[in-house]
């Protein structure tokens, strides 16, 4: 695991292992390949990769390497303090499993040092690497919310000194809670984070994304007033940051369209859906998945209004784009066929 971390890869040549002083004695004592054959047989931990001119050893599953390398960071004293572990994350650089390895080490240290270590680690990662801090620490934050049930308390600890890293960790924690179907906890946690931050942080893409994520959480449990508030706040912030013609702005228009459609406010729903479509057409052109989704949304809106001609027009446009992008055998294409089939039933064209 140490050698693979140093080389920034998941596999290493057998000759390199043979010559490395850390493995030389064991490799030569067992005639070169025997120790690795043992680990091959033990739940497939290692595998042999044979090329035309190479013979390599690799971890067969990412998770084995993550666990081993994370334990190595702790054993080697590279996680003694949160700052040490943040430095280890930087040293791993572009290793394909850098964040996962550090997450394992972080979990081990939090288990023995308490969650103060977790908050200090997030703060120790440089702001330009905030996304990495969020990836590494966010799931642990989500698990704390799940285990304690104290969404507001964990949120308060996380944002005691608000930072970009805290925003990233909160977003990942929200994804974790959503994946566990803990929707009420997710809503309470994200709401507490945003309320606690207040105006302490300037407008940023990560803050706008967190607000948008909170709006989705609110819609999941039918907190429509809060959903509208957060969606409109996210739209305002994204427009301020990026201007009107940006994919994130189009996403906010689309979210507001879906919200007002669910609330039965069809005029507002149509306004935002059409803004989303117009922005996406400027950005992406006709043949894009987001454009197909906007056509689909408008088709559903006009169908509900009883305007079957427009509903058919938009659903057929959505289908045509999906066929070009995905071909016949795709779930999105099947969904469009289903929508059109049900529409023709309503028209009596059975």
C-alpha positions in Angstrom: 0.0 0.0 0.0 2.9 2.4 0.8 4.5 1.7 -2.6 1.3 2.2 -4.5 0.6 5.5 -2.8 4.1 6.7 -3.6 3.7 5.8 -7.2 0.2 7.2 -7.5 -1.3 4.0 -8.9 -3.1 0.8 -8.0 -0.6 -1.6 -9.5 3.2 -2.0 -9.4 5.6 -4.1 -11.4 6.8 -7.4 -9.9 10.4 -6.4 -10.7 9.9 -3.2 -8.7 8.6 -5.1 -5.7 11.6 -7.5 -6.0 14.1 -4.6 -5.9 12.4 -2.5 -3.3 14.2 -2.8 0.1 10.9 -3.0 1.9 9.9 -6.2 0.1 13.2 -7.7 -1.2 13.7 -10.1 1.7 10.1 -11.4 1.7 9.9 -11.7 -2.1 13.3 -13.5 -2.5 12.7 -15.7 0.5 9.5 -17.0 -1.1 10.8 -17.3 -4.7 9.3 -14.2 -6.0 5.6 -14.7 -6.4 4.5 -16.9 -3.5 3.4 -14.2 -1.0 1.3 -12.6 -3.7 -0.3 -15.9 -4.6 -1.4 -16.3 -1.0 -3.2 -12.9 -1.1 -4.7 -13.8 -4.5 -6.4 -16.7 -2.9 -7.5 -14.8 0.2 -10.8 -13.2 -1.1 -9.1 -11.9 -4.2 -7.2 -9.1 -2.4 -4.4 -9.0 -5.0 -4.3 -10.0 -8.7 -1.6 -10.6 -11.2 -1.7 -8.5 -14.4 0.4 -10.0 -17.2 1.3 -7.9 -20.2 3.6 -8.6 -23.2 6.7 -7.3 -21.4 5.4 -6.7 -17.9 4.3 -8.6 -14.8 2.4 -6.5 -12.3 0.7 -6.8 -8.9 -2.5 -4.9 -8.3 -5.2 -4.7 -5.7 -8.2 -6.5 -7.1 -10.7 -4.2 -5.5 -10.5 -0.5 -4.8 -11.9 -0.9 -1.3 -9.0 -3.2 -0.2 -6.5 -0.6 -1.2 -8.4 2.2 0.4 -8.6 0.3 3.7 -5.0 -0.8 3.7 -3.6 2.5 2.6 -5.7 4.5 5.1 -4.5 2.3 7.9 -0.9 2.8 6.7 -1.4 6.6 6.9 -2.4 6.3 10.6 0.4 3.7 11.3 3.0 5.9 9.7 2.0 9.0 11.8 0.6 10.9 8.9 -2.7 11.4 10.6 -1.4 12.4 14.1 -3.1 15.8 13.7 -5.8 17.1 11.4 -3.2 19.3 9.7 -1.0 16.2 9.2 -3.8 14.4 7.4 -4.6 17.4 5.3 -1.0 17.5 4.3 -1.2 13.8 3.4 -4.2 14.5 1.2 -2.1 17.1 -0.6 0.9 14.7 -0.9 -1.3 12.0 -2.5 -2.0 14.5 -5.3 -3.6 12.9 -8.3 -3.7 9.3 -7.0 -7.0 7.9 -8.3 -8.1 6.9 -4.7 -6.6 9.8 -2.8 -9.8 11.0 -1.2 -11.0 7.5 -0.4 -7.7 6.6 1.3 -7.7 9.8 3.4 -11.4 9.2 4.3 -10.5 5.8 5.8 -7.7 7.4 7.8 -10.0 10.2 8.9 -12.6 7.6 10.1 -10.0 5.8 12.1 -8.8 9.0 13.8 -12.4 10.3 14.5 -13.2 6.9 16.1 -10.3 7.4 18.6 -10.1 11.2 18.8 -13.7 12.3 18.6 -15.5 14.5 16.1 -13.4 17.6 17.0 -10.7 16.0 14.8 -13.2 15.9 11.9 -14.1 19.6 12.2 -10.4 20.5 12.5 -9.5 18.4 9.4 -12.1 20.3 7.3 -10.7 23.6 8.4 -7.1 22.4 7.8 -7.6 21.7 4.1 -6.8 24.8 2.0 -9.8 26.6 0.6 -8.8 25.8 -3.0 -9.2 22.2 -2.1 -12.6 22.6 -0.4 -14.2 20.1 -2.7 -11.7 17.5 -1.6 -12.4 18.2 2.1 -16.1 17.8 1.4 -15.6 14.5 -0.4 -13.4 13.1 2.3 -15.4 14.4 5.3 -19.0 14.8 4.1 -20.1 11.2 4.4 -18.7 11.0 8.0 -20.8 14.2 8.8 -23.8 12.5 7.3 -23.2 9.4 9.4 -23.0 11.5 12.5 -26.4 13.0 11.8 -27.8 9.5 11.2 -26.2 8.0 14.3 -27.1 10.9 16.7 -30.3 12.0 15.2 -29.2 15.5 16.2 -29.2 17.2 12.8 -29.2 20.7 14.3 -26.4 20.0 16.8 -24.1 18.5 14.2 -24.8 21.4 11.8 -23.9 23.9 14.5 -20.6 22.1 15.2 -19.8 21.9 11.5 -20.3 25.6 10.9 -18.9 27.0 14.1 -16.4 28.8 11.9 -18.0 28.7 8.4 -15.8 28.0 5.4 -16.0 26.7 1.9 -14.9 23.3 3.2 -17.9 23.3 5.5 -20.2 24.0 2.5 -18.7 21.1 0.6 -19.0 18.7 3.6 -22.6 19.8 4.2 -23.5 19.1 0.6 -22.0 15.6 0.6 -23.6 14.9 4.0 -26.9 15.8 2.4 -26.3 13.4 -0.5 -25.5 10.7 2.0 -28.7 11.3 4.0 -30.7 11.4 0.8 -29.2 8.0 -0.3 -30.2 6.6 3.1 -33.8 7.9 2.6 -33.4 10.0 5.7 -35.3 12.9 4.2 -36.5 14.7 7.3 -33.0 14.6 8.8 -31.6 15.8 5.5 -34.0 18.7 5.4 -33.4 19.7 9.0 -29.6 19.4 8.7 -29.3 21.4 5.5 -31.7 24.0 6.8 -29.8 24.4 10.0 -26.5 24.8 8.1 -28.0 27.6 5.9 -29.6 29.3 8.9 -26.4 29.1 10.9 -24.3 30.5 8.1 -26.6 33.4 7.4 -24.5 36.1 5.8 -21.2 34.9 7.1 -20.0 33.7 3.7 -20.1 35.6 0.4 -22.0 34.4 -2.6 -20.3 31.4 -4.3 -21.0 28.5 -6.6 -20.7 26.1 -3.7 -23.1 28.1 -1.5 -25.6 28.3 -4.4 -25.4 24.6 -4.9 -26.0 23.9 -1.2 -29.0 26.2 -1.2 -30.3 24.4 -4.3 -29.7 21.0 -2.7 -31.7 22.2 0.4 -34.6 23.2 -1.8 -34.7 19.7 -3.3 -34.7 18.3 0.3 -37.6 20.6 1.2 -39.6 19.4 -1.8 -39.1 15.8 -0.9 -41.0 16.3 2.4 -43.5 18.8 0.9 -42.1 21.9 2.6 -43.2 24.0 -0.3 -42.7 27.5 1.2 -39.1 26.7 2.2 -38.5 25.0 -1.2 -39.7 28.2 -3.0 -37.6 30.4 -0.8 -34.4 28.4 -1.3 -34.9 27.9 -5.0 -35.4 31.6 -5.6 -32.4 32.4 -3.4 -30.3 29.9 -5.4 -31.5 31.5 -8.7 -30.7 35.0 -7.5 -27.2 34.0 -6.4 -26.4 32.0 -9.6 -27.6 34.9 -11.8 -25.4 37.3 -9.8 -22.4 35.0 -10.2 -22.8 33.8 -13.7 -25.3 36.0 -15.6 -28.5 34.8 -17.3 -26.9 32.4 -19.8 -25.5 29.6 -17.6 -26.4 26.0 -17.0 -26.8 26.4 -13.3 -29.2 29.3 -13.9 -31.2 27.1 -16.3 -31.3 24.4 -13.6 -32.8 26.9 -11.1 -35.4 27.9 -13.7 -36.3 24.3 -14.2 -36.5 23.6 -10.5 -38.8 26.5 -10.0 -40.9 25.4 -12.9 -41.3 22.0 -11.4 -42.2 23.5 -8.0 -44.9 25.8 -9.3 -46.3 23.0 -11.4 -46.6 20.8 -8.2 -48.3 23.7 -6.5 -50.8 24.1 -9.4 -49.5 27.6 -10.2 -49.3 26.8 -13.9 -48.6 30.4 -15.2 -45.5 30.6 -13.1 -44.6 27.1 -13.9 -44.8 27.8 -17.6 -42.8 31.0 -17.3 -39.9 29.2 -15.6 -40.0 26.1 -17.7 -39.8 28.3 -20.9 -36.9 30.3 -19.4 -35.1 27.1 -18.7 -35.7 25.8 -22.2 -34.6 29.1 -23.9 -31.4 29.2 -21.8 -30.6 25.6 -22.5 -31.1 26.1 -26.3 -28.7 29.0 -26.3 -26.1 27.0 -24.3 -26.4 23.5 -25.7 -28.4 23.6 -29.0 -31.3 21.3 -29.8 -29.6 18.0 -29.3 -29.0 17.9 -25.5 -30.4 15.8 -22.7 -31.4 18.9 -20.7 -33.2 20.3 -23.6 -35.1 17.0 -24.0 -36.0 17.2 -20.3 -37.4 20.7 -20.6 -39.5 19.7 -23.6 -40.8 16.8 -21.6 -41.6 19.1 -18.6 -43.5 21.5 -20.8 -45.3 18.5 -22.5 -46.5 17.4 -19.1 -47.6 20.9 -18.1 -49.7 21.4 -21.3 -51.1 17.9 -20.9 -52.3 18.8 -17.4 -53.9 22.0 -18.8 -55.7 20.0 -21.5 -53.8 21.5 -24.4 -53.1 18.2 -26.0 -51.7 19.6 -29.3 -48.9 21.4 -27.5 -48.4 18.5 -25.1 -47.9 16.2 -28.1 -45.6 18.6 -29.8 -43.3 18.9 -26.8 -43.3 15.2 -26.0 -42.5 14.3 -29.6 -39.6 16.8 -29.6 -38.3 15.3 -26.4 -38.5 11.8 -27.9 -36.7 12.8 -31.1 -33.8 14.2 -29.2 -33.6 11.2 -26.9 -33.5 8.8 -29.9 -30.6 10.8 -31.4 -28.7 10.8 -28.2 -29.4 7.4 -26.8 -30.9 5.2 -29.5 -34.0 3.0 -29.2 -33.0 0.8 -26.3 -32.7 3.3 -23.4 -34.8 4.0 -20.3 -35.3 7.7 -21.2 -36.6 6.8 -24.7 -39.0 4.2 -23.1 -40.3 7.0 -20.8 -41.1 9.2 -23.7 -42.8 6.4 -25.6 -44.9 5.8 -22.5 -45.8 9.5 -22.1 -47.0 9.7 -25.7 -48.9 6.4 -25.4 -50.8 7.7 -22.4 -51.4 11.0 -24.2 -52.9 9.3 -27.2 -55.1 7.3 -24.8 -56.5 10.6 -23.5 -57.1 11.8 -27.1 -59.0 8.6 -27.7 -56.4 7.4 -30.3 -56.1 3.9 -28.8 
